[in-house]
Amino acid sequence: MKKKWIQYASILIVCVFVGLAIALLMKNLNLINVGDTSIQELQNQIIDYQKKNEDLNNRNTRLYEYLRELEEELASGRGESYLHIVEEKEQYALFAGLRAVKNAGVVITMTPLEGYQMQDAVVRQFVNELSALGAQAIAVNEERKVATTEIRTSQDMILVNGVSYARTEPFEIKAIIDPGKIDSYVVPYLLSISDNIKRQLSDDSLTIAIRKDEHVLIPALNEDRIAYQMELLEPVE
């Protein structure tokens, strides 16, 4: 009975990986807008999606090969080690920001007033303060913050993980942090940071709202983000 459970769990894990890969491809294909894209750009996008499709097919092939090897291990009675590896890999994925997570936390909403453009330094300051306070997961406008995440200004936009956001629009930062410290320390401290920022800026620059949220959901880092790239990395033996 235990072997069957392990086998079902392993098959489910592989199916989830395959489903995510297919969903990512379909999401990218839906982004093509023929009306607003030049022929050359469209051709370049098609070539890019063909390469991504090939990469996904190769990944699926590896997953099926992994499943075959796993089934052989289960049949031979050595499947416990695989289950341990899967559990350990999930812990690493959580730490790396590759899984969506939830818990109590705080939400910071910064809304530029008319005539003001959001500064990337303000966004980074709150992100850095949250990290210093022990936040275990942070997202800016639903973009997961990881070690290689960039937050920088590019003309009228602010880039987060390579995604552009208009500087005239609200920015929302969510963080999962120790629930026992939110009311007593985290929120009061963030409010003091907010007051300091407002003193440095004019009163008609932006509004900053900080609140506790019992059900903060932090999304996983999308695979198509620049912060996810790792093809240049070679492990050191």
C-alpha positions in Angstrom: 0.0 0.0 0.0 2.9 2.4 0.9 4.6 1.6 -2.5 1.4 2.5 -4.3 1.1 5.8 -2.5 4.7 6.7 -3.3 4.1 5.7 -6.9 0.9 7.8 -7.2 2.6 10.8 -5.5 5.6 10.6 -7.9 3.3 10.4 -11.0 1.3 13.4 -9.7 4.5 15.4 -9.2 5.7 14.7 -12.7 2.2 15.5 -14.2 2.3 18.8 -12.3 5.7 19.7 -13.8 4.4 18.8 -17.3 1.2 20.8 -16.8 3.2 23.8 -15.7 5.4 23.6 -18.7 2.5 23.4 -21.1 0.7 26.3 -19.3 3.8 28.4 -19.6 4.0 27.8 -23.3 0.4 28.6 -23.9 0.7 31.8 -21.8 3.6 33.0 -24.0 1.8 32.2 -27.2 -1.2 34.2 -26.0 1.0 37.3 -25.6 1.4 37.7 -29.4 -0.5 40.7 -30.7 -0.3 40.7 -34.5 -2.0 44.0 -34.8 0.6 45.9 -32.8 3.7 43.9 -33.8 5.8 44.4 -36.9 6.4 41.4 -39.2 10.1 41.2 -38.2 9.2 41.3 -34.5 6.6 38.6 -35.1 9.0 36.4 -36.9 11.5 36.8 -34.0 8.8 36.0 -31.5 7.8 32.8 -33.5 11.5 31.7 -33.5 11.7 32.4 -29.8 8.5 30.4 -29.1 9.7 27.5 -31.3 12.9 27.4 -29.2 10.9 27.5 -26.0 8.6 24.7 -27.4 11.7 22.6 -28.1 13.0 23.2 -24.6 9.7 22.2 -23.1 9.6 19.0 -25.2 13.1 18.2 -24.0 12.1 18.8 -20.4 9.0 16.6 -20.8 11.2 13.9 -22.2 13.5 14.1 -19.2 10.5 14.0 -16.9 9.1 10.9 -18.5 12.6 9.3 -18.3 12.7 10.2 -14.6 9.3 8.7 -14.1 10.4 5.5 -15.7 13.5 5.3 -13.5 11.4 6.0 -10.5 8.9 3.3 -11.3 11.8 0.8 -11.6 13.1 2.0 -8.2 9.7 1.5 -6.6 9.4 -1.9 -8.1 12.7 -2.9 -6.6 11.7 -1.6 -3.2 14.2 1.3 -3.2 11.7 4.2 -3.6 12.0 5.7 -0.2 15.2 7.6 -1.2 13.4 9.2 -4.1 10.6 10.4 -1.8 13.2 12.0 0.5 14.8 13.7 -2.5 11.5 15.1 -3.6 10.7 16.5 -0.2 14.2 18.1 0.1 13.8 19.6 -3.4 10.5 21.2 -2.4 12.2 22.9 0.5 14.9 24.3 -1.7 12.2 25.5 -4.2 10.4 27.3 -1.4 13.6 29.0 -0.3 14.5 30.0 -3.9 11.1 31.6 -4.5 9.9 28.9 -7.0 6.8 28.1 -5.1 3.8 30.2 -4.2 3.5 30.7 -0.4 1.0 32.1 2.1 0.8 33.2 5.7 0.2 36.3 7.8 2.1 39.4 6.8 2.0 43.1 5.8 0.9 44.9 2.7 2.3 48.3 1.7 0.5 50.3 -1.0 2.2 53.4 -2.5 0.0 55.6 -4.7 1.6 58.5 -6.6 -0.5 61.6 -6.6 -1.1 63.6 -9.8 2.1 65.0 -11.3 4.4 62.7 -9.3 6.3 59.6 -10.6 7.2 56.8 -8.2 10.9 56.6 -7.4 12.6 53.2 -7.5 14.6 54.2 -4.4 11.4 54.3 -2.4 10.3 50.9 -3.5 13.8 49.5 -2.8 13.9 51.1 0.6 10.7 49.3 1.8 11.9 46.0 0.3 15.2 46.3 2.1 13.6 47.2 5.3 11.3 44.2 5.1 14.2 42.0 4.4 16.0 43.4 7.5 12.9 42.8 9.6 13.1 39.1 8.7 10.5 38.8 5.9 10.7 35.3 4.4 8.9 36.1 1.1 8.4 39.5 -0.6 6.5 40.5 -3.8 6.4 43.8 -5.6 3.3 44.1 -7.8 2.9 40.3 -7.7 6.6 39.9 -8.8 8.4 37.6 -6.5 11.6 39.1 -5.0 14.6 36.7 -5.3 18.3 37.2 -5.0 18.7 38.4 -8.6 15.6 40.6 -8.7 16.2 44.1 -10.0 14.1 47.2 -9.1 15.2 50.1 -11.2 13.9 53.1 -13.2 13.8 53.1 -17.0 12.3 56.4 -18.2 8.6 56.4 -17.2 8.7 52.8 -16.0 10.0 50.9 -13.0 11.4 47.4 -13.9 10.9 44.5 -11.5 12.2 41.1 -12.7 12.3 42.6 -16.2 8.6 43.5 -16.1 7.7 47.2 -16.6 5.3 49.1 -14.4 4.2 52.7 -15.0 5.7 55.1 -12.4 2.3 56.9 -12.2 0.5 53.8 -11.1 0.2 52.4 -7.5 2.9 50.0 -6.3 2.0 47.2 -3.8 4.6 45.4 -1.7 3.5 42.2 0.1 5.6 40.3 2.6 5.3 37.3 4.9 6.8 38.0 8.2 6.7 36.8 11.8 3.0 37.2 12.9 4.0 37.7 16.5 5.9 40.9 15.6 3.6 42.5 13.1 1.4 44.6 15.4 4.0 45.2 18.1 7.0 46.1 16.0 6.8 45.6 12.2 3.9 47.9 11.3 5.0 50.8 13.7 8.5 50.6 12.3 7.3 50.7 8.7 5.1 53.7 9.6 8.1 55.5 10.9 9.9 54.8 7.6 6.9 56.1 5.7 7.0 59.3 7.7 10.7 59.8 7.0 10.0 59.3 3.2 7.2 61.8 3.3 9.3 64.4 5.0 11.9 64.0 2.3 9.3 64.4 -0.4 6.7 67.0 -0.8 3.3 66.4 0.8 1.6 66.1 -2.6 3.9 63.4 -3.9 2.4 60.1 -2.8 0.3 58.3 -0.2 1.6 55.3 1.7 -0.8 52.8 3.3 0.6 50.0 5.5 -1.7 47.3 6.9 -1.5 43.8 8.4 -3.0 41.0 6.4 -3.7 37.6 7.9 -3.8 35.9 4.4 -0.9 37.2 2.4 -0.3 35.2 -0.8 3.1 35.5 -2.5 3.3 34.1 -6.0 6.2 32.0 -7.3 8.8 33.5 -9.6 7.7 33.0 -13.2 10.0 30.8 -15.3 10.0 33.4 -18.1 11.4 36.2 -15.9 15.0 37.3 -16.3 15.7 36.5 -12.6 14.9 32.8 -13.4 17.7 32.4 -15.9 20.5 30.1 -14.9 21.9 28.6 -18.2 25.3 30.3 -17.7 25.8 28.8 -14.2 28.2 25.8 -13.8 28.3 24.0 -10.5 31.7 23.9 -8.7 32.6 20.3 -7.7 
